[in-house]
Amino acid sequence: MRPALSLLPADETPSGAHRFVWSPEELTDIYRDGVNLCVWRRGLDSRLAAWLTRLTDEQRLDMVVRVRGDALDLRGWLPELPGGALFDAWLEDLNFLLRLYVDLLGAEALGVRLQTLARDMCPRFHVDRVGVRLLCTYAGPATEWLENSQVHRSALGASGEVARPGAPVQSLARFDVALLKGEAWPGNTGNGAVHRSPAIAEDGLRRLLLSIEAI
Protein backbone atom coordinates (compact mmCIF):
# COMPACT_ATOMS: atom_id res chain seq x y z
CA MET A 1 0.00 0.00 0.00
CA ARG A 2 1.28 3.49 -0.84
CA PRO A 3 1.80 5.96 2.02
CA ALA A 4 -0.72 8.72 2.49
CA LEU A 5 -0.09 11.80 0.39
CA SER A 6 0.85 15.16 1.84
CA LEU A 7 -0.08 18.28 -0.11
CA LEU A 8 1.68 21.20 1.55
CA PRO A 9 -0.54 24.25 2.09
CA ALA A 10 -0.08 27.20 -0.23
CA ASP A 11 1.53 29.38 2.44
CA GLU A 12 4.18 26.86 3.43
CA THR A 13 7.51 26.92 1.61
CA PRO A 14 9.78 23.96 2.34
CA SER A 15 13.47 24.53 2.88
CA GLY A 16 16.22 22.68 1.11
CA ALA A 17 15.93 21.37 -2.44
CA HIS A 18 12.32 22.41 -3.12
CA ARG A 19 10.83 25.83 -3.74
CA PHE A 20 7.18 26.85 -4.04
CA VAL A 21 6.63 30.19 -5.80
CA TRP A 22 3.59 32.31 -6.66
CA SER A 23 4.57 33.99 -9.91
CA PRO A 24 6.19 32.69 -13.12
CA GLU A 25 9.13 35.07 -12.71
CA GLU A 26 10.10 33.30 -9.48
CA LEU A 27 10.63 30.03 -11.34
CA THR A 28 14.20 31.25 -11.88
CA ASP A 29 14.80 29.71 -8.44
CA ILE A 30 15.42 26.48 -10.36
CA TYR A 31 18.86 27.95 -11.12
CA ARG A 32 19.79 27.99 -7.43
CA ASP A 33 22.48 25.50 -6.46
CA GLY A 34 20.97 22.49 -4.70
CA VAL A 35 17.38 23.25 -5.75
CA ASN A 36 15.95 20.39 -7.81
CA LEU A 37 12.22 21.20 -7.82
CA CYS A 38 10.55 24.58 -8.28
CA VAL A 39 6.75 24.75 -8.35
CA TRP A 40 4.57 27.68 -9.37
CA ARG A 41 1.36 27.17 -7.38
CA ARG A 42 -0.98 29.11 -9.62
CA GLY A 43 -4.33 27.61 -8.60
CA LEU A 44 -7.30 26.42 -10.64
CA ASP A 45 -9.49 28.15 -13.16
CA SER A 46 -12.72 26.36 -12.19
CA ARG A 47 -14.51 26.65 -15.56
CA LEU A 48 -11.43 25.55 -17.50
CA ALA A 49 -10.78 22.75 -15.00
CA ALA A 50 -14.31 21.37 -15.45
CA TRP A 51 -13.98 21.51 -19.24
CA LEU A 52 -10.63 19.71 -19.15
CA THR A 53 -12.08 17.01 -16.91
CA ARG A 54 -14.81 16.36 -19.48
CA LEU A 55 -12.28 16.41 -22.30
CA THR A 56 -10.10 13.87 -20.49
CA ASP A 57 -13.09 11.58 -19.90
CA GLU A 58 -14.29 11.77 -23.50
CA GLN A 59 -11.16 11.94 -25.66
CA ARG A 60 -7.74 10.36 -25.73
CA LEU A 61 -4.77 12.59 -26.51
CA ASP A 62 -1.38 11.16 -27.42
CA MET A 63 0.66 14.04 -28.76
CA VAL A 64 4.44 13.64 -28.79
CA VAL A 65 6.03 16.34 -30.94
CA ARG A 66 9.15 18.40 -31.50
CA VAL A 67 8.51 22.15 -31.48
CA ARG A 68 10.99 24.80 -32.61
CA GLY A 69 11.76 27.53 -30.11
CA ASP A 70 10.81 30.18 -32.66
CA ALA A 71 7.45 28.55 -33.54
CA LEU A 72 5.74 27.97 -30.21
CA ASP A 73 2.14 27.24 -31.16
CA LEU A 74 0.38 23.90 -30.64
CA ARG A 75 -2.84 24.76 -32.49
CA GLY A 76 -1.81 22.80 -35.57
CA TRP A 77 -1.20 19.70 -33.45
CA LEU A 78 -4.70 19.75 -31.91
CA PRO A 79 -7.01 20.06 -34.94
CA GLU A 80 -9.64 17.50 -33.89
CA LEU A 81 -10.49 18.91 -30.47
CA PRO A 82 -13.70 20.86 -29.90
CA GLY A 83 -13.25 24.58 -30.39
CA GLY A 84 -14.75 27.44 -28.46
CA ALA A 85 -13.69 29.90 -25.79
CA LEU A 86 -12.48 27.29 -23.28
CA PHE A 87 -10.42 25.48 -25.90
CA ASP A 88 -8.86 28.80 -26.90
CA ALA A 89 -8.08 29.58 -23.24
CA TRP A 90 -6.41 26.19 -22.80
CA LEU A 91 -4.43 26.57 -26.03
CA GLU A 92 -3.27 30.00 -24.85
CA ASP A 93 -2.10 28.43 -21.59
CA LEU A 94 -0.27 25.61 -23.38
CA ASN A 95 1.52 28.07 -25.64
CA PHE A 96 2.31 30.29 -22.65
CA LEU A 97 4.05 27.37 -20.90
CA LEU A 98 6.09 26.65 -24.04
CA ARG A 99 7.22 30.28 -24.14
CA LEU A 100 7.88 30.26 -20.40
CA TYR A 101 10.18 27.24 -20.74
CA VAL A 102 12.10 28.83 -23.62
CA ASP A 103 12.41 32.16 -21.79
CA LEU A 104 13.67 30.48 -18.62
CA LEU A 105 16.01 27.93 -20.16
CA GLY A 106 16.88 29.22 -23.62
CA ALA A 107 16.00 26.04 -25.51
CA GLU A 108 16.13 26.09 -29.32
CA ALA A 109 13.81 23.09 -29.64
CA LEU A 110 11.37 21.41 -27.28
CA GLY A 111 10.12 17.89 -26.85
CA VAL A 112 6.43 18.21 -25.94
CA ARG A 113 4.14 15.45 -24.70
CA LEU A 114 0.45 16.06 -24.10
CA GLN A 115 -1.18 12.78 -23.18
CA THR A 116 -4.25 11.28 -21.63
CA LEU A 117 -3.11 8.55 -19.24
CA ALA A 118 -5.22 5.74 -17.83
CA ARG A 119 -2.31 3.73 -16.41
CA ASP A 120 0.50 4.31 -13.95
CA MET A 121 3.13 5.56 -16.41
CA CYS A 122 6.16 5.63 -14.05
CA PRO A 123 4.96 4.05 -10.79
CA ARG A 124 8.38 3.74 -9.11
CA PHE A 125 10.24 6.69 -7.64
CA HIS A 126 12.97 7.72 -10.07
CA VAL A 127 15.05 10.60 -11.39
CA ASP A 128 15.13 11.85 -14.98
CA ARG A 129 18.27 11.86 -17.14
CA VAL A 130 17.47 15.32 -18.49
CA GLY A 131 18.39 18.90 -17.68
CA VAL A 132 15.04 20.33 -16.60
CA ARG A 133 11.57 18.97 -17.33
CA LEU A 134 8.36 20.99 -16.95
CA LEU A 135 5.25 19.11 -15.83
CA CYS A 136 1.69 20.35 -15.57
CA THR A 137 -1.28 18.07 -14.81
CA TYR A 138 -4.45 19.51 -16.35
CA ALA A 139 -6.82 16.78 -15.16
CA GLY A 140 -6.66 13.94 -12.66
CA PRO A 141 -4.09 13.27 -9.92
CA ALA A 142 -0.73 15.01 -10.24
CA THR A 143 2.89 13.89 -9.90
CA GLU A 144 4.19 12.68 -6.52
CA TRP A 145 7.64 13.46 -5.11
CA LEU A 146 9.92 13.05 -2.11
CA GLU A 147 11.97 15.54 -0.15
CA ASN A 148 15.70 14.95 -0.58
CA SER A 149 16.11 14.13 3.11
CA GLN A 150 13.52 11.34 2.77
CA VAL A 151 15.26 9.48 -0.09
CA HIS A 152 17.48 6.39 -0.16
CA ARG A 153 19.24 7.32 -3.41
CA SER A 154 21.14 4.03 -3.47
CA ALA A 155 17.78 2.28 -4.03
CA LEU A 156 16.92 4.28 -7.17
CA GLY A 157 16.69 1.97 -10.16
CA ALA A 158 16.91 -1.09 -7.90
CA SER A 159 14.27 -3.18 -6.18
CA GLY A 160 14.74 -1.57 -2.77
CA GLU A 161 12.51 1.00 -1.08
CA VAL A 162 13.47 4.53 -2.15
CA ALA A 163 11.44 6.36 0.51
CA ARG A 164 12.82 6.28 4.03
CA PRO A 165 10.54 4.69 6.67
CA GLY A 166 7.67 7.03 7.51
CA ALA A 167 8.54 9.45 4.72
CA PRO A 168 5.55 11.55 3.63
CA VAL A 169 4.88 11.33 -0.09
CA GLN A 170 4.27 14.84 -1.41
CA SER A 171 1.93 15.58 -4.29
CA LEU A 172 1.80 18.39 -6.80
CA ALA A 173 -1.60 20.00 -7.33
CA ARG A 174 -3.58 20.14 -10.53
CA PHE A 175 -2.49 23.13 -12.68
CA ASP A 176 0.81 23.47 -10.75
CA VAL A 177 3.70 24.32 -13.08
CA ALA A 178 6.64 22.26 -11.86
CA LEU A 179 10.25 22.41 -13.01
CA LEU A 180 12.11 19.21 -12.12
CA LYS A 181 15.87 19.33 -12.37
CA GLY A 182 17.32 16.06 -13.65
CA GLU A 183 20.68 14.33 -13.43
CA ALA A 184 21.90 15.91 -16.69
CA TRP A 185 21.78 19.48 -15.32
CA PRO A 186 25.39 20.67 -14.88
CA GLY A 187 26.57 19.89 -11.35
CA ASN A 188 23.35 18.09 -10.41
CA THR A 189 24.52 14.49 -10.60
CA GLY A 190 23.13 12.63 -7.61
CA ASN A 191 20.55 15.35 -6.89
CA GLY A 192 17.82 14.83 -9.50
CA ALA A 193 14.27 15.41 -8.27
CA VAL A 194 12.84 12.08 -7.08
CA HIS A 195 9.28 11.62 -8.31
CA ARG A 196 6.74 9.15 -9.70
CA SER A 197 3.37 8.95 -11.39
CA PRO A 198 0.31 8.71 -9.12
CA ALA A 199 -1.51 5.38 -8.93
CA ILE A 200 -4.59 5.64 -11.13
CA ALA A 201 -5.12 2.31 -12.92
CA GLU A 202 -6.80 0.46 -10.04
CA ASP A 203 -9.25 3.31 -9.47
CA GLY A 204 -10.11 3.75 -13.15
CA LEU A 205 -8.88 7.36 -13.13
CA ARG A 206 -7.43 9.32 -16.03
CA ARG A 207 -4.87 12.11 -16.18
CA LEU A 208 -4.12 14.81 -18.73
CA LEU A 209 -0.41 15.59 -18.49
CA LEU A 210 1.81 18.11 -20.24
CA SER A 211 5.57 17.51 -20.29
CA ILE A 212 8.16 19.85 -21.83
CA GLU A 213 11.92 19.43 -22.08
CA ALA A 214 14.78 20.79 -24.17
CA ILE A 215 16.03 18.58 -27.01
C-alpha positions as CSV (number, residue, x, y, z in Angstrom):
1,M,0.0,0.0,0.0
2,R,1.3,3.5,-0.8
3,P,1.8,6.0,2.0
4,A,-0.7,8.7,2.5
5,L,-0.1,11.8,0.4
6,S,0.8,15.2,1.8
7,L,-0.1,18.3,-0.1
8,L,1.7,21.2,1.5
9,P,-0.5,24.2,2.1
10,A,-0.1,27.2,-0.2
11,D,1.5,29.4,2.4
12,E,4.2,26.9,3.4
13,T,7.5,26.9,1.6
14,P,9.8,24.0,2.3
15,S,13.5,24.5,2.9
16,G,16.2,22.7,1.1
17,A,15.9,21.4,-2.4
18,H,12.3,22.4,-3.1
19,R,10.8,25.8,-3.7
20,F,7.2,26.9,-4.0
21,V,6.6,30.2,-5.8
22,W,3.6,32.3,-6.7
23,S,4.6,34.0,-9.9
24,P,6.2,32.7,-13.1
25,E,9.1,35.1,-12.7
26,E,10.1,33.3,-9.5
27,L,10.6,30.0,-11.3
28,T,14.2,31.3,-11.9
29,D,14.8,29.7,-8.4
30,I,15.4,26.5,-10.4
31,Y,18.9,28.0,-11.1
32,R,19.8,28.0,-7.4
33,D,22.5,25.5,-6.5
34,G,21.0,22.5,-4.7
35,V,17.4,23.2,-5.7
36,N,16.0,20.4,-7.8
37,L,12.2,21.2,-7.8
38,C,10.5,24.6,-8.3
39,V,6.8,24.8,-8.3
40,W,4.6,27.7,-9.4
41,R,1.4,27.2,-7.4
42,R,-1.0,29.1,-9.6
43,G,-4.3,27.6,-8.6
44,L,-7.3,26.4,-10.6
45,D,-9.5,28.1,-13.2
46,S,-12.7,26.4,-12.2
47,R,-14.5,26.6,-15.6
48,L,-11.4,25.6,-17.5
49,A,-10.8,22.7,-15.0
50,A,-14.3,21.4,-15.5
51,W,-14.0,21.5,-19.2
52,L,-10.6,19.7,-19.1
53,T,-12.1,17.0,-16.9
54,R,-14.8,16.4,-19.5
55,L,-12.3,16.4,-22.3
56,T,-10.1,13.9,-20.5
57,D,-13.1,11.6,-19.9
58,E,-14.3,11.8,-23.5
59,Q,-11.2,11.9,-25.7
60,R,-7.7,10.4,-25.7
61,L,-4.8,12.6,-26.5
62,D,-1.4,11.2,-27.4
63,M,0.7,14.0,-28.8
64,V,4.4,13.6,-28.8
65,V,6.0,16.3,-30.9
66,R,9.1,18.4,-31.5
67,V,8.5,22.1,-31.5
68,R,11.0,24.8,-32.6
69,G,11.8,27.5,-30.1
70,D,10.8,30.2,-32.7
71,A,7.4,28.5,-33.5
72,L,5.7,28.0,-30.2
73,D,2.1,27.2,-31.2
74,L,0.4,23.9,-30.6
75,R,-2.8,24.8,-32.5
76,G,-1.8,22.8,-35.6
77,W,-1.2,19.7,-33.5
78,L,-4.7,19.7,-31.9
79,P,-7.0,20.1,-34.9
80,E,-9.6,17.5,-33.9
81,L,-10.5,18.9,-30.5
82,P,-13.7,20.9,-29.9
83,G,-13.2,24.6,-30.4
84,G,-14.7,27.4,-28.5
85,A,-13.7,29.9,-25.8
86,L,-12.5,27.3,-23.3
87,F,-10.4,25.5,-25.9
88,D,-8.9,28.8,-26.9
89,A,-8.1,29.6,-23.2
90,W,-6.4,26.2,-22.8
91,L,-4.4,26.6,-26.0
92,E,-3.3,30.0,-24.9
93,D,-2.1,28.4,-21.6
94,L,-0.3,25.6,-23.4
95,N,1.5,28.1,-25.6
96,F,2.3,30.3,-22.7
97,L,4.0,27.4,-20.9
98,L,6.1,26.7,-24.0
99,R,7.2,30.3,-24.1
100,L,7.9,30.3,-20.4
101,Y,10.2,27.2,-20.7
102,V,12.1,28.8,-23.6
103,D,12.4,32.2,-21.8
104,L,13.7,30.5,-18.6
105,L,16.0,27.9,-20.2
106,G,16.9,29.2,-23.6
107,A,16.0,26.0,-25.5
108,E,16.1,26.1,-29.3
109,A,13.8,23.1,-29.6
110,L,11.4,21.4,-27.3
111,G,10.1,17.9,-26.9
112,V,6.4,18.2,-25.9
113,R,4.1,15.5,-24.7
114,L,0.4,16.1,-24.1
115,Q,-1.2,12.8,-23.2
116,T,-4.3,11.3,-21.6
117,L,-3.1,8.6,-19.2
118,A,-5.2,5.7,-17.8
119,R,-2.3,3.7,-16.4
120,D,0.5,4.3,-14.0
121,M,3.1,5.6,-16.4
122,C,6.2,5.6,-14.1
123,P,5.0,4.0,-10.8
124,R,8.4,3.7,-9.1
125,F,10.2,6.7,-7.6
126,H,13.0,7.7,-10.1
127,V,15.1,10.6,-11.4
128,D,15.1,11.9,-15.0
129,R,18.3,11.9,-17.1
130,V,17.5,15.3,-18.5
131,G,18.4,18.9,-17.7
132,V,15.0,20.3,-16.6
133,R,11.6,19.0,-17.3
134,L,8.4,21.0,-17.0
135,L,5.3,19.1,-15.8
136,C,1.7,20.4,-15.6
137,T,-1.3,18.1,-14.8
138,Y,-4.4,19.5,-16.3
139,A,-6.8,16.8,-15.2
140,G,-6.7,13.9,-12.7
141,P,-4.1,13.3,-9.9
142,A,-0.7,15.0,-10.2
143,T,2.9,13.9,-9.9
144,E,4.2,12.7,-6.5
145,W,7.6,13.5,-5.1
146,L,9.9,13.0,-2.1
147,E,12.0,15.5,-0.1
148,N,15.7,14.9,-0.6
149,S,16.1,14.1,3.1
150,Q,13.5,11.3,2.8
151,V,15.3,9.5,-0.1
152,H,17.5,6.4,-0.2
153,R,19.2,7.3,-3.4
154,S,21.1,4.0,-3.5
155,A,17.8,2.3,-4.0
156,L,16.9,4.3,-7.2
157,G,16.7,2.0,-10.2
158,A,16.9,-1.1,-7.9
159,S,14.3,-3.2,-6.2
160,G,14.7,-1.6,-2.8
161,E,12.5,1.0,-1.1
162,V,13.5,4.5,-2.2
163,A,11.4,6.4,0.5
164,R,12.8,6.3,4.0
165,P,10.5,4.7,6.7
166,G,7.7,7.0,7.5
167,A,8.5,9.4,4.7
168,P,5.6,11.5,3.6
169,V,4.9,11.3,-0.1
170,Q,4.3,14.8,-1.4
171,S,1.9,15.6,-4.3
172,L,1.8,18.4,-6.8
173,A,-1.6,20.0,-7.3
174,R,-3.6,20.1,-10.5
175,F,-2.5,23.1,-12.7
176,D,0.8,23.5,-10.8
177,V,3.7,24.3,-13.1
178,A,6.6,22.3,-11.9
179,L,10.3,22.4,-13.0
180,L,12.1,19.2,-12.1
181,K,15.9,19.3,-12.4
182,G,17.3,16.1,-13.7
183,E,20.7,14.3,-13.4
184,A,21.9,15.9,-16.7
185,W,21.8,19.5,-15.3
186,P,25.4,20.7,-14.9
187,G,26.6,19.9,-11.4
188,N,23.3,18.1,-10.4
189,T,24.5,14.5,-10.6
190,G,23.1,12.6,-7.6
191,N,20.6,15.4,-6.9
192,G,17.8,14.8,-9.5
193,A,14.3,15.4,-8.3
194,V,12.8,12.1,-7.1
195,H,9.3,11.6,-8.3
196,R,6.7,9.1,-9.7
197,S,3.4,9.0,-11.4
198,P,0.3,8.7,-9.1
199,A,-1.5,5.4,-8.9
200,I,-4.6,5.6,-11.1
201,A,-5.1,2.3,-12.9
202,E,-6.8,0.5,-10.0
203,D,-9.3,3.3,-9.5
204,G,-10.1,3.8,-13.1
205,L,-8.9,7.4,-13.1
206,R,-7.4,9.3,-16.0
207,R,-4.9,12.1,-16.2
208,L,-4.1,14.8,-18.7
209,L,-0.4,15.6,-18.5
210,L,1.8,18.1,-20.2
211,S,5.6,17.5,-20.3
212,I,8.2,19.9,-21.8
213,E,11.9,19.4,-22.1
214,A,14.8,20.8,-24.2
215,I,16.0,18.6,-27.0
